[in-house]
């Protein structure tokens, strides 16, 4: 998996989730959270919240949101299941 938004406190938008927030349950490690996403065909992006281990899957990430000031301590990191490529038209 590839980290998206490195160095920024951002995650995919609420309406882009596969189901509900924390749908993979509390994962005590980032690798456990990534493994849950890797095993789910519907998961394209995943966010792990370091503070409490919440692990949430997303089907798209077209409308990322910034963490609110009060959330920066949560330690959210977001990951893409597949490498994203930019297209160049010639």
PyMOL Python script that loads the backbone (N, CA, C, O; Angstrom):
from pymol import cmd

cmd.read_pdbstr("""\
ATOM      1  N   UNK A   1       0.843  -1.190   0.000  1.00  0.00           N
ATOM      2  CA  UNK A   1       0.000   0.000   0.000  1.00  0.00           C
ATOM      3  C   UNK A   1       0.881   1.243   0.000  1.00  0.00           C
ATOM      4  O   UNK A   1       2.027   1.223   0.449  1.00  0.00           O
ATOM      5  N   UNK A   2       0.311   2.317  -0.514  1.00  0.00           N
ATOM      6  CA  UNK A   2       1.013   3.587  -0.616  1.00  0.00           C
ATOM      7  C   UNK A   2       0.321   4.621   0.256  1.00  0.00           C
ATOM      8  O   UNK A   2      -0.899   4.776   0.195  1.00  0.00           O
ATOM      9  N   UNK A   3       1.094   5.325   1.062  1.00  0.00           N
ATOM     10  CA  UNK A   3       0.503   6.361   1.907  1.00  0.00           C
ATOM     11  C   UNK A   3       0.066   7.535   1.048  1.00  0.00           C
ATOM     12  O   UNK A   3       0.794   7.976   0.158  1.00  0.00           O
ATOM     13  N   UNK A   4      -1.127   8.034   1.325  1.00  0.00           N
ATOM     14  CA  UNK A   4      -1.598   9.235   0.647  1.00  0.00           C
ATOM     15  C   UNK A   4      -1.617  10.368   1.664  1.00  0.00           C
ATOM     16  O   UNK A   4      -1.788  10.126   2.859  1.00  0.00           O
ATOM     17  N   UNK A   5      -1.448  11.577   1.210  1.00  0.00           N
ATOM     18  CA  UNK A   5      -1.387  12.769   2.063  1.00  0.00           C
ATOM     19  C   UNK A   5      -0.241  12.710   3.087  1.00  0.00           C
ATOM     20  O   UNK A   5      -0.458  13.048   4.251  1.00  0.00           O
ATOM     21  N   UNK A   6       0.963  12.294   2.689  1.00  0.00           N
ATOM     22  CA  UNK A   6       2.050  12.245   3.679  1.00  0.00           C
ATOM     23  C   UNK A   6       2.347  13.631   4.242  1.00  0.00           C
ATOM     24  O   UNK A   6       2.412  14.614   3.505  1.00  0.00           O
ATOM     25  N   UNK A   7       2.520  13.690   5.535  1.00  0.00           N
ATOM     26  CA  UNK A   7       2.831  14.946   6.199  1.00  0.00           C
ATOM     27  C   UNK A   7       1.633  15.860   6.417  1.00  0.00           C
ATOM     28  O   UNK A   7       1.784  16.966   6.936  1.00  0.00           O
ATOM     29  N   UNK A   8       0.444  15.409   6.026  1.00  0.00           N
ATOM     30  CA  UNK A   8      -0.762  16.214   6.210  1.00  0.00           C
ATOM     31  C   UNK A   8      -1.769  15.430   7.029  1.00  0.00           C
ATOM     32  O   UNK A   8      -1.793  14.199   6.995  1.00  0.00           O
ATOM     33  N   UNK A   9      -2.592  16.146   7.759  1.00  0.00           N
ATOM     34  CA  UNK A   9      -3.674  15.498   8.488  1.00  0.00           C
ATOM     35  C   UNK A   9      -4.920  15.569   7.621  1.00  0.00           C
ATOM     36  O   UNK A   9      -5.723  16.497   7.731  1.00  0.00           O
ATOM     37  N   UNK A  10      -5.069  14.567   6.750  1.00  0.00           N
ATOM     38  CA  UNK A  10      -6.212  14.466   5.848  1.00  0.00           C
ATOM     39  C   UNK A  10      -6.655  13.017   5.791  1.00  0.00           C
ATOM     40  O   UNK A  10      -5.888  12.103   6.096  1.00  0.00           O
ATOM     41  N   UNK A  11      -7.897  12.823   5.399  1.00  0.00           N
ATOM     42  CA  UNK A  11      -8.419  11.485   5.130  1.00  0.00           C
ATOM     43  C   UNK A  11      -9.506  11.614   4.084  1.00  0.00           C
ATOM     44  O   UNK A  11      -9.933  12.721   3.756  1.00  0.00           O
ATOM     45  N   UNK A  12      -9.951  10.494   3.564  1.00  0.00           N
ATOM     46  CA  UNK A  12     -11.019  10.497   2.571  1.00  0.00           C
ATOM     47  C   UNK A  12     -12.312  10.987   3.217  1.00  0.00           C
ATOM     48  O   UNK A  12     -12.495  10.872   4.429  1.00  0.00           O
ATOM     49  N   UNK A  13     -13.196  11.530   2.402  1.00  0.00           N
ATOM     50  CA  UNK A  13     -14.436  12.118   2.897  1.00  0.00           C
ATOM     51  C   UNK A  13     -15.409  11.100   3.483  1.00  0.00           C
ATOM     52  O   UNK A  13     -15.384   9.921   3.129  1.00  0.00           O
ATOM     53  N   UNK A  14     -16.257  11.573   4.377  1.00  0.00           N
ATOM     54  CA  UNK A  14     -17.214  10.707   5.071  1.00  0.00           C
ATOM     55  C   UNK A  14     -18.132   9.947   4.120  1.00  0.00           C
ATOM     56  O   UNK A  14     -18.470   8.793   4.383  1.00  0.00           O
ATOM     57  N   UNK A  15     -18.536  10.573   3.026  1.00  0.00           N
ATOM     58  CA  UNK A  15     -19.473   9.923   2.108  1.00  0.00           C
ATOM     59  C   UNK A  15     -18.788   8.947   1.158  1.00  0.00           C
ATOM     60  O   UNK A  15     -19.442   8.333   0.316  1.00  0.00           O
ATOM     61  N   UNK A  16     -17.480   8.805   1.292  1.00  0.00           N
ATOM     62  CA  UNK A  16     -16.726   7.887   0.452  1.00  0.00           C
ATOM     63  C   UNK A  16     -16.424   6.561   1.161  1.00  0.00           C
ATOM     64  O   UNK A  16     -15.773   5.681   0.598  1.00  0.00           O
ATOM     65  N   UNK A  17     -16.902   6.432   2.397  1.00  0.00           N
ATOM     66  CA  UNK A  17     -16.667   5.198   3.151  1.00  0.00           C
ATOM     67  C   UNK A  17     -17.386   4.022   2.503  1.00  0.00           C
ATOM     68  O   UNK A  17     -18.398   4.196   1.823  1.00  0.00           O
ATOM     69  N   UNK A  18     -16.856   2.832   2.720  1.00  0.00           N
ATOM     70  CA  UNK A  18     -17.521   1.625   2.238  1.00  0.00           C
ATOM     71  C   UNK A  18     -18.803   1.403   3.038  1.00  0.00           C
ATOM     72  O   UNK A  18     -19.852   1.129   2.456  1.00  0.00           O
ATOM     73  N   UNK A  19     -18.732   1.514   4.341  1.00  0.00           N
ATOM     74  CA  UNK A  19     -19.929   1.390   5.193  1.00  0.00           C
ATOM     75  C   UNK A  19     -19.874   2.466   6.272  1.00  0.00           C
ATOM     76  O   UNK A  19     -20.057   3.649   5.982  1.00  0.00           O
ATOM     77  N   UNK A  20     -19.624   2.062   7.502  1.00  0.00           N
ATOM     78  CA  UNK A  20     -19.606   3.006   8.619  1.00  0.00           C
ATOM     79  C   UNK A  20     -18.172   3.271   9.074  1.00  0.00           C
ATOM     80  O   UNK A  20     -17.242   2.549   8.713  1.00  0.00           O
ATOM     81  N   UNK A  21     -18.021   4.318   9.870  1.00  0.00           N
ATOM     82  CA  UNK A  21     -16.711   4.618  10.452  1.00  0.00           C
ATOM     83  C   UNK A  21     -16.297   3.447  11.334  1.00  0.00           C
ATOM     84  O   UNK A  21     -17.126   2.883  12.048  1.00  0.00           O
ATOM     85  N   UNK A  22     -15.035   3.083  11.287  1.00  0.00           N
ATOM     86  CA  UNK A  22     -14.461   1.992  12.077  1.00  0.00           C
ATOM     87  C   UNK A  22     -15.075   0.635  11.700  1.00  0.00           C
ATOM     88  O   UNK A  22     -15.268  -0.220  12.565  1.00  0.00           O
ATOM     89  N   UNK A  23     -15.379   0.441  10.418  1.00  0.00           N
ATOM     90  CA  UNK A  23     -16.026  -0.803   9.993  1.00  0.00           C
ATOM     91  C   UNK A  23     -15.132  -2.036  10.161  1.00  0.00           C
ATOM     92  O   UNK A  23     -15.646  -3.154  10.181  1.00  0.00           O
ATOM     93  N   UNK A  24     -13.823  -1.867  10.280  1.00  0.00           N
ATOM     94  CA  UNK A  24     -12.926  -3.000  10.526  1.00  0.00           C
ATOM     95  C   UNK A  24     -12.634  -3.187  12.008  1.00  0.00           C
ATOM     96  O   UNK A  24     -11.859  -4.067  12.384  1.00  0.00           O
ATOM     97  N   UNK A  25     -13.245  -2.371  12.843  1.00  0.00           N
ATOM     98  CA  UNK A  25     -13.022  -2.489  14.274  1.00  0.00           C
ATOM     99  C   UNK A  25     -11.677  -1.935  14.690  1.00  0.00           C
ATOM    100  O   UNK A  25     -10.911  -1.441  13.862  1.00  0.00           O
ATOM    101  N   UNK A  26     -11.400  -2.020  15.963  1.00  0.00           N
ATOM    102  CA  UNK A  26     -10.138  -1.514  16.498  1.00  0.00           C
ATOM    103  C   UNK A  26      -9.005  -2.451  16.088  1.00  0.00           C
ATOM    104  O   UNK A  26      -9.034  -3.650  16.364  1.00  0.00           O
ATOM    105  N   UNK A  27      -8.016  -1.875  15.426  1.00  0.00           N
ATOM    106  CA  UNK A  27      -6.816  -2.610  15.017  1.00  0.00           C
ATOM    107  C   UNK A  27      -5.642  -2.012  15.790  1.00  0.00           C
ATOM    108  O   UNK A  27      -5.338  -0.828  15.647  1.00  0.00           O
ATOM    109  N   UNK A  28      -4.997  -2.817  16.591  1.00  0.00           N
ATOM    110  CA  UNK A  28      -3.932  -2.298  17.453  1.00  0.00           C
ATOM    111  C   UNK A  28      -2.678  -1.915  16.683  1.00  0.00           C
ATOM    112  O   UNK A  28      -1.780  -1.281  17.237  1.00  0.00           O
ATOM    113  N   UNK A  29      -2.606  -2.295  15.405  1.00  0.00           N
ATOM    114  CA  UNK A  29      -1.442  -1.914  14.607  1.00  0.00           C
ATOM    115  C   UNK A  29      -1.883  -1.447  13.227  1.00  0.00           C
ATOM    116  O   UNK A  29      -2.947  -1.821  12.733  1.00  0.00           O
ATOM    117  N   UNK A  30      -1.051  -0.632  12.628  1.00  0.00           N
ATOM    118  CA  UNK A  30      -1.298  -0.178  11.264  1.00  0.00           C
ATOM    119  C   UNK A  30      -1.304  -1.364  10.304  1.00  0.00           C
ATOM    120  O   UNK A  30      -2.130  -1.418   9.393  1.00  0.00           O
ATOM    121  N   UNK A  31      -0.398  -2.307  10.498  1.00  0.00           N
ATOM    122  CA  UNK A  31      -0.340  -3.462   9.597  1.00  0.00           C
ATOM    123  C   UNK A  31      -1.618  -4.293   9.670  1.00  0.00           C
ATOM    124  O   UNK A  31      -2.047  -4.843   8.656  1.00  0.00           O
ATOM    125  N   UNK A  32      -2.228  -4.396  10.834  1.00  0.00           N
ATOM    126  CA  UNK A  32      -3.495  -5.112  10.964  1.00  0.00           C
ATOM    127  C   UNK A  32      -4.598  -4.421  10.190  1.00  0.00           C
ATOM    128  O   UNK A  32      -5.427  -5.081   9.563  1.00  0.00           O
ATOM    129  N   UNK A  33      -4.617  -3.103  10.229  1.00  0.00           N
ATOM    130  CA  UNK A  33      -5.611  -2.327   9.507  1.00  0.00           C
ATOM    131  C   UNK A  33      -5.415  -2.480   8.000  1.00  0.00           C
ATOM    132  O   UNK A  33      -6.379  -2.685   7.263  1.00  0.00           O
ATOM    133  N   UNK A  34      -4.179  -2.381   7.551  1.00  0.00           N
ATOM    134  CA  UNK A  34      -3.892  -2.545   6.123  1.00  0.00           C
ATOM    135  C   UNK A  34      -4.258  -3.952   5.646  1.00  0.00           C
ATOM    136  O   UNK A  34      -4.730  -4.123   4.522  1.00  0.00           O
ATOM    137  N   UNK A  35      -4.046  -4.936   6.478  1.00  0.00           N
ATOM    138  CA  UNK A  35      -4.388  -6.322   6.117  1.00  0.00           C
ATOM    139  C   UNK A  35      -5.893  -6.489   5.923  1.00  0.00           C
ATOM    140  O   UNK A  35      -6.330  -7.207   5.023  1.00  0.00           O
ATOM    141  N   UNK A  36      -6.679  -5.831   6.761  1.00  0.00           N
ATOM    142  CA  UNK A  36      -8.138  -5.884   6.616  1.00  0.00           C
ATOM    143  C   UNK A  36      -8.558  -5.333   5.258  1.00  0.00           C
ATOM    144  O   UNK A  36      -9.403  -5.916   4.579  1.00  0.00           O
ATOM    145  N   UNK A  37      -7.969  -4.217   4.869  1.00  0.00           N
ATOM    146  CA  UNK A  37      -8.284  -3.614   3.580  1.00  0.00           C
ATOM    147  C   UNK A  37      -7.820  -4.518   2.436  1.00  0.00           C
ATOM    148  O   UNK A  37      -8.548  -4.717   1.463  1.00  0.00           O
ATOM    149  N   UNK A  38      -6.630  -5.052   2.553  1.00  0.00           N
ATOM    150  CA  UNK A  38      -6.081  -5.906   1.494  1.00  0.00           C
ATOM    151  C   UNK A  38      -6.969  -7.115   1.220  1.00  0.00           C
ATOM    152  O   UNK A  38      -7.027  -7.603   0.091  1.00  0.00           O
ATOM    153  N   UNK A  39      -7.656  -7.596   2.241  1.00  0.00           N
ATOM    154  CA  UNK A  39      -8.500  -8.778   2.101  1.00  0.00           C
ATOM    155  C   UNK A  39      -9.923  -8.450   1.642  1.00  0.00           C
ATOM    156  O   UNK A  39     -10.724  -9.362   1.433  1.00  0.00           O
ATOM    157  N   UNK A  40     -10.246  -7.182   1.483  1.00  0.00           N
ATOM    158  CA  UNK A  40     -11.606  -6.760   1.133  1.00  0.00           C
ATOM    159  C   UNK A  40     -11.607  -6.123  -0.255  1.00  0.00           C
ATOM    160  O   UNK A  40     -10.981  -5.082  -0.458  1.00  0.00           O
ATOM    161  N   UNK A  41     -12.299  -6.735  -1.203  1.00  0.00           N
ATOM    162  CA  UNK A  41     -12.346  -6.225  -2.578  1.00  0.00           C
ATOM    163  C   UNK A  41     -12.989  -4.845  -2.669  1.00  0.00           C
ATOM    164  O   UNK A  41     -12.708  -4.106  -3.613  1.00  0.00           O
ATOM    165  N   UNK A  42     -13.844  -4.477  -1.716  1.00  0.00           N
ATOM    166  CA  UNK A  42     -14.508  -3.169  -1.736  1.00  0.00           C
ATOM    167  C   UNK A  42     -13.633  -2.047  -1.205  1.00  0.00           C
ATOM    168  O   UNK A  42     -13.938  -0.873  -1.417  1.00  0.00           O
ATOM    169  N   UNK A  43     -12.569  -2.383  -0.532  1.00  0.00           N
ATOM    170  CA  UNK A  43     -11.688  -1.380   0.074  1.00  0.00           C
ATOM    171  C   UNK A  43     -10.619  -0.956  -0.931  1.00  0.00           C
ATOM    172  O   UNK A  43      -9.834  -1.776  -1.407  1.00  0.00           O
ATOM    173  N   UNK A  44     -10.604   0.333  -1.241  1.00  0.00           N
ATOM    174  CA  UNK A  44      -9.572   0.886  -2.116  1.00  0.00           C
ATOM    175  C   UNK A  44      -8.623   1.768  -1.299  1.00  0.00           C
ATOM    176  O   UNK A  44      -7.432   1.851  -1.599  1.00  0.00           O
ATOM    177  N   UNK A  45      -9.157   2.422  -0.271  1.00  0.00           N
ATOM    178  CA  UNK A  45      -8.388   3.269   0.639  1.00  0.00           C
ATOM    179  C   UNK A  45      -8.741   2.889   2.065  1.00  0.00           C
ATOM    180  O   UNK A  45      -9.841   2.407   2.335  1.00  0.00           O
ATOM    181  N   UNK A  46      -7.798   3.109   2.977  1.00  0.00           N
ATOM    182  CA  UNK A  46      -8.057   2.804   4.378  1.00  0.00           C
ATOM    183  C   UNK A  46      -7.389   3.864   5.249  1.00  0.00           C
ATOM    184  O   UNK A  46      -6.301   4.349   4.938  1.00  0.00           O
ATOM    185  N   UNK A  47      -8.060   4.214   6.345  1.00  0.00           N
ATOM    186  CA  UNK A  47      -7.497   5.150   7.317  1.00  0.00           C
ATOM    187  C   UNK A  47      -7.374   4.443   8.657  1.00  0.00           C
ATOM    188  O   UNK A  47      -8.311   3.800   9.131  1.00  0.00           O
ATOM    189  N   UNK A  48      -6.199   4.577   9.255  1.00  0.00           N
ATOM    190  CA  UNK A  48      -5.963   4.046  10.593  1.00  0.00           C
ATOM    191  C   UNK A  48      -5.778   5.223  11.536  1.00  0.00           C
ATOM    192  O   UNK A  48      -4.998   6.134  11.255  1.00  0.00           O
ATOM    193  N   UNK A  49      -6.494   5.206  12.652  1.00  0.00           N
ATOM    194  CA  UNK A  49      -6.402   6.263  13.661  1.00  0.00           C
ATOM    195  C   UNK A  49      -5.546   5.731  14.801  1.00  0.00           C
ATOM    196  O   UNK A  49      -5.973   4.863  15.562  1.00  0.00           O
ATOM    197  N   UNK A  50      -4.339   6.259  14.907  1.00  0.00           N
ATOM    198  CA  UNK A  50      -3.377   5.767  15.885  1.00  0.00           C
ATOM    199  C   UNK A  50      -3.869   5.899  17.321  1.00  0.00           C
ATOM    200  O   UNK A  50      -3.597   5.023  18.141  1.00  0.00           O
ATOM    201  N   UNK A  51      -4.581   6.964  17.640  1.00  0.00           N
ATOM    202  CA  UNK A  51      -5.009   7.226  19.015  1.00  0.00           C
ATOM    203  C   UNK A  51      -5.854   6.093  19.597  1.00  0.00           C
ATOM    204  O   UNK A  51      -5.661   5.703  20.749  1.00  0.00           O
ATOM    205  N   UNK A  52      -6.790   5.565  18.807  1.00  0.00           N
ATOM    206  CA  UNK A  52      -7.684   4.539  19.345  1.00  0.00           C
ATOM    207  C   UNK A  52      -7.749   3.264  18.498  1.00  0.00           C
ATOM    208  O   UNK A  52      -8.497   2.344  18.828  1.00  0.00           O
ATOM    209  N   UNK A  53      -6.978   3.201  17.414  1.00  0.00           N
ATOM    210  CA  UNK A  53      -6.929   2.006  16.583  1.00  0.00           C
ATOM    211  C   UNK A  53      -8.063   1.854  15.593  1.00  0.00           C
ATOM    212  O   UNK A  53      -8.164   0.819  14.935  1.00  0.00           O
ATOM    213  N   UNK A  54      -8.926   2.865  15.466  1.00  0.00           N
ATOM    214  CA  UNK A  54     -10.040   2.767  14.521  1.00  0.00           C
ATOM    215  C   UNK A  54      -9.508   2.565  13.106  1.00  0.00           C
ATOM    216  O   UNK A  54      -8.539   3.196  12.685  1.00  0.00           O
ATOM    217  N   UNK A  55     -10.171   1.672  12.392  1.00  0.00           N
ATOM    218  CA  UNK A  55      -9.750   1.309  11.040  1.00  0.00           C
ATOM    219  C   UNK A  55     -10.966   1.388  10.124  1.00  0.00           C
ATOM    220  O   UNK A  55     -11.942   0.664  10.317  1.00  0.00           O
ATOM    221  N   UNK A  56     -10.905   2.264   9.133  1.00  0.00           N
ATOM    222  CA  UNK A  56     -12.053   2.542   8.283  1.00  0.00           C
ATOM    223  C   UNK A  56     -11.686   2.420   6.810  1.00  0.00           C
ATOM    224  O   UNK A  56     -10.650   2.921   6.374  1.00  0.00           O
ATOM    225  N   UNK A  57     -12.547   1.749   6.050  1.00  0.00           N
ATOM    226  CA  UNK A  57     -12.297   1.571   4.618  1.00  0.00           C
ATOM    227  C   UNK A  57     -13.096   2.586   3.798  1.00  0.00           C
ATOM    228  O   UNK A  57     -14.157   3.056   4.208  1.00  0.00           O
ATOM    229  N   UNK A  58     -12.547   2.904   2.629  1.00  0.00           N
ATOM    230  CA  UNK A  58     -13.166   3.850   1.709  1.00  0.00           C
ATOM    231  C   UNK A  58     -13.141   3.269   0.305  1.00  0.00           C
ATOM    232  O   UNK A  58     -12.193   2.581  -0.073  1.00  0.00           O
ATOM    233  N   UNK A  59     -14.189   3.548  -0.469  1.00  0.00           N
ATOM    234  CA  UNK A  59     -14.257   3.061  -1.843  1.00  0.00           C
ATOM    235  C   UNK A  59     -13.684   4.080  -2.823  1.00  0.00           C
ATOM    236  O   UNK A  59     -13.202   3.708  -3.893  1.00  0.00           O
ATOM    237  N   UNK A  60     -13.733   5.353  -2.467  1.00  0.00           N
ATOM    238  CA  UNK A  60     -13.143   6.420  -3.273  1.00  0.00           C
ATOM    239  C   UNK A  60     -12.480   7.425  -2.336  1.00  0.00           C
ATOM    240  O   UNK A  60     -12.648   7.373  -1.118  1.00  0.00           O
ATOM    241  N   UNK A  61     -11.726   8.336  -2.935  1.00  0.00           N
ATOM    242  CA  UNK A  61     -11.099   9.396  -2.132  1.00  0.00           C
ATOM    243  C   UNK A  61     -10.999  10.656  -2.989  1.00  0.00           C
ATOM    244  O   UNK A  61      -9.932  11.256  -3.123  1.00  0.00           O
ATOM    245  N   UNK A  62     -12.127  11.038  -3.559  1.00  0.00           N
ATOM    246  CA  UNK A  62     -12.178  12.203  -4.437  1.00  0.00           C
ATOM    247  C   UNK A  62     -12.395  13.510  -3.693  1.00  0.00           C
ATOM    248  O   UNK A  62     -12.156  14.587  -4.240  1.00  0.00           O
ATOM    249  N   UNK A  63     -12.850  13.419  -2.439  1.00  0.00           N
ATOM    250  CA  UNK A  63     -13.148  14.624  -1.651  1.00  0.00           C
ATOM    251  C   UNK A  63     -12.494  14.526  -0.276  1.00  0.00           C
ATOM    252  O   UNK A  63     -13.187  14.436   0.737  1.00  0.00           O
ATOM    253  N   UNK A  64     -11.152  14.543  -0.239  1.00  0.00           N
ATOM    254  CA  UNK A  64     -10.491  14.425   1.062  1.00  0.00           C
ATOM    255  C   UNK A  64     -10.811  15.610   1.961  1.00  0.00           C
ATOM    256  O   UNK A  64     -11.035  16.728   1.497  1.00  0.00           O
ATOM    257  N   UNK A  65     -10.825  15.332   3.256  1.00  0.00           N
ATOM    258  CA  UNK A  65     -11.087  16.395   4.227  1.00  0.00           C
ATOM    259  C   UNK A  65      -9.892  16.530   5.174  1.00  0.00           C
ATOM    260  O   UNK A  65      -9.216  15.556   5.505  1.00  0.00           O
ATOM    261  N   UNK A  66      -9.664  17.753   5.587  1.00  0.00           N
ATOM    262  CA  UNK A  66      -8.599  18.028   6.552  1.00  0.00           C
ATOM    263  C   UNK A  66      -9.108  17.732   7.955  1.00  0.00           C
ATOM    264  O   UNK A  66     -10.292  17.889   8.252  1.00  0.00           O
ATOM    265  N   UNK A  67      -8.202  17.306   8.796  1.00  0.00           N
ATOM    266  CA  UNK A  67      -8.549  17.116  10.199  1.00  0.00           C
ATOM    267  C   UNK A  67      -8.843  18.475  10.819  1.00  0.00           C
ATOM    268  O   UNK A  67      -8.200  19.472  10.490  1.00  0.00           O
ATOM    269  N   UNK A  68      -9.803  18.503  11.703  1.00  0.00           N
ATOM    270  CA  UNK A  68     -10.046  19.719  12.471  1.00  0.00           C
ATOM    271  C   UNK A  68      -8.910  19.866  13.474  1.00  0.00           C
ATOM    272  O   UNK A  68      -8.227  18.891  13.787  1.00  0.00           O
ATOM    273  N   UNK A  69      -8.710  21.061  13.973  1.00  0.00           N
ATOM    274  CA  UNK A  69      -7.622  21.305  14.913  1.00  0.00           C
ATOM    275  C   UNK A  69      -7.651  20.320  16.079  1.00  0.00           C
ATOM    276  O   UNK A  69      -6.605  19.860  16.537  1.00  0.00           O
ATOM    277  N   UNK A  70      -8.839  20.004  16.551  1.00  0.00           N
ATOM    278  CA  UNK A  70      -8.952  19.103  17.703  1.00  0.00           C
ATOM    279  C   UNK A  70      -8.616  17.660  17.344  1.00  0.00           C
ATOM    280  O   UNK A  70      -8.405  16.842  18.239  1.00  0.00           O
ATOM    281  N   UNK A  71      -8.562  17.329  16.048  1.00  0.00           N
ATOM    282  CA  UNK A  71      -8.326  15.956  15.616  1.00  0.00           C
ATOM    283  C   UNK A  71      -6.870  15.659  15.264  1.00  0.00           C
ATOM    284  O   UNK A  71      -6.527  14.498  15.046  1.00  0.00           O
ATOM    285  N   UNK A  72      -6.019  16.655  15.202  1.00  0.00           N
ATOM    286  CA  UNK A  72      -4.657  16.413  14.741  1.00  0.00           C
ATOM    287  C   UNK A  72      -3.910  15.431  15.637  1.00  0.00           C
ATOM    288  O   UNK A  72      -2.978  14.766  15.184  1.00  0.00           O
ATOM    289  N   UNK A  73      -4.308  15.335  16.894  1.00  0.00           N
ATOM    290  CA  UNK A  73      -3.652  14.409  17.816  1.00  0.00           C
ATOM    291  C   UNK A  73      -4.109  12.962  17.606  1.00  0.00           C
ATOM    292  O   UNK A  73      -3.533  12.045  18.192  1.00  0.00           O
ATOM    293  N   UNK A  74      -5.139  12.746  16.776  1.00  0.00           N
ATOM    294  CA  UNK A  74      -5.648  11.398  16.555  1.00  0.00           C
ATOM    295  C   UNK A  74      -4.638  10.520  15.821  1.00  0.00           C
ATOM    296  O   UNK A  74      -4.641   9.300  15.986  1.00  0.00           O
ATOM    297  N   UNK A  75      -3.784  11.127  15.021  1.00  0.00           N
ATOM    298  CA  UNK A  75      -2.779  10.371  14.293  1.00  0.00           C
ATOM    299  C   UNK A  75      -3.344   9.599  13.110  1.00  0.00           C
ATOM    300  O   UNK A  75      -2.922   8.471  12.854  1.00  0.00           O
ATOM    301  N   UNK A  76      -4.298  10.189  12.379  1.00  0.00           N
ATOM    302  CA  UNK A  76      -4.853   9.523  11.197  1.00  0.00           C
ATOM    303  C   UNK A  76      -3.797   9.406  10.098  1.00  0.00           C
ATOM    304  O   UNK A  76      -3.115  10.379   9.779  1.00  0.00           O
ATOM    305  N   UNK A  77      -3.668   8.219   9.527  1.00  0.00           N
ATOM    306  CA  UNK A  77      -2.888   8.039   8.311  1.00  0.00           C
ATOM    307  C   UNK A  77      -3.758   7.291   7.320  1.00  0.00           C
ATOM    308  O   UNK A  77      -4.499   6.381   7.693  1.00  0.00           O
ATOM    309  N   UNK A  78      -3.664   7.680   6.049  1.00  0.00           N
ATOM    310  CA  UNK A  78      -4.493   7.083   5.008  1.00  0.00           C
ATOM    311  C   UNK A  78      -3.607   6.430   3.962  1.00  0.00           C
ATOM    312  O   UNK A  78      -2.507   6.895   3.661  1.00  0.00           O
ATOM    313  N   UNK A  79      -4.128   5.327   3.414  1.00  0.00           N
ATOM    314  CA  UNK A  79      -3.340   4.485   2.508  1.00  0.00           C
ATOM    315  C   UNK A  79      -4.172   4.075   1.311  1.00  0.00           C
ATOM    316  O   UNK A  79      -5.378   3.858   1.430  1.00  0.00           O
ATOM    317  N   UNK A  80      -3.529   3.968   0.157  1.00  0.00           N
ATOM    318  CA  UNK A  80      -4.183   3.501  -1.066  1.00  0.00           C
ATOM    319  C   UNK A  80      -3.778   2.060  -1.306  1.00  0.00           C
ATOM    320  O   UNK A  80      -2.602   1.710  -1.209  1.00  0.00           O
ATOM    321  N   UNK A  81      -4.755   1.229  -1.620  1.00  0.00           N
ATOM    322  CA  UNK A  81      -4.491  -0.187  -1.875  1.00  0.00           C
ATOM    323  C   UNK A  81      -3.677  -0.369  -3.145  1.00  0.00           C
ATOM    324  O   UNK A  81      -2.752  -1.179  -3.192  1.00  0.00           O
ATOM    325  N   UNK A  82      -4.025   0.381  -4.160  1.00  0.00           N
ATOM    326  CA  UNK A  82      -3.334   0.276  -5.445  1.00  0.00           C
ATOM    327  C   UNK A  82      -2.552   1.554  -5.695  1.00  0.00           C
ATOM    328  O   UNK A  82      -2.945   2.640  -5.269  1.00  0.00           O
ATOM    329  N   UNK A  83      -1.466   1.404  -6.376  1.00  0.00           N
ATOM    330  CA  UNK A  83      -0.683   2.580  -6.736  1.00  0.00           C
ATOM    331  C   UNK A  83      -1.475   3.412  -7.735  1.00  0.00           C
ATOM    332  O   UNK A  83      -2.021   2.880  -8.701  1.00  0.00           O
ATOM    333  N   UNK A  84      -1.533   4.704  -7.503  1.00  0.00           N
ATOM    334  CA  UNK A  84      -2.269   5.609  -8.393  1.00  0.00           C
ATOM    335  C   UNK A  84      -1.293   6.193  -9.420  1.00  0.00           C
ATOM    336  O   UNK A  84      -0.192   6.628  -9.082  1.00  0.00           O
ATOM    337  N   UNK A  85      -1.716   6.187 -10.642  1.00  0.00           N
ATOM    338  CA  UNK A  85      -0.891   6.709 -11.727  1.00  0.00           C
ATOM    339  C   UNK A  85      -1.561   7.925 -12.334  1.00  0.00           C
ATOM    340  O   UNK A  85      -2.781   7.960 -12.499  1.00  0.00           O
ATOM    341  N   UNK A  86      -0.757   8.918 -12.663  1.00  0.00           N
ATOM    342  CA  UNK A  86      -1.267  10.098 -13.337  1.00  0.00           C
ATOM    343  C   UNK A  86      -1.160   9.875 -14.843  1.00  0.00           C
ATOM    344  O   UNK A  86      -0.156   9.361 -15.337  1.00  0.00           O
ATOM    345  N   UNK A  87      -2.192  10.263 -15.555  1.00  0.00           N
ATOM    346  CA  UNK A  87      -2.181  10.121 -17.005  1.00  0.00           C
ATOM    347  C   UNK A  87      -1.709  11.427 -17.631  1.00  0.00           C
ATOM    348  O   UNK A  87      -2.074  12.515 -17.185  1.00  0.00           O
ATOM    349  N   UNK A  88      -0.901  11.301 -18.659  1.00  0.00           N
ATOM    350  CA  UNK A  88      -0.450  12.463 -19.396  1.00  0.00           C
ATOM    351  C   UNK A  88      -0.942  12.321 -20.825  1.00  0.00           C
ATOM    352  O   UNK A  88      -0.599  11.362 -21.516  1.00  0.00           O
ATOM    353  N   UNK A  89      -1.745  13.276 -21.263  1.00  0.00           N
ATOM    354  CA  UNK A  89      -2.250  13.242 -22.637  1.00  0.00           C
ATOM    355  C   UNK A  89      -1.300  13.994 -23.554  1.00  0.00           C
ATOM    356  O   UNK A  89      -0.840  15.088 -23.227  1.00  0.00           O
ATOM    357  N   UNK A  90      -1.016  13.409 -24.683  1.00  0.00           N
ATOM    358  CA  UNK A  90      -0.132  14.078 -25.652  1.00  0.00           C
ATOM    359  C   UNK A  90      -0.855  14.333 -26.948  1.00  0.00           C
ATOM    360  O   UNK A  90      -0.273  14.886 -27.881  1.00  0.00           O
TER     361      UNK A  90
END
""", "prot")
cmd.dss("prot")
cmd.show_as("cartoon", "prot")
cmd.util.cbc("prot")
cmd.orient("prot")
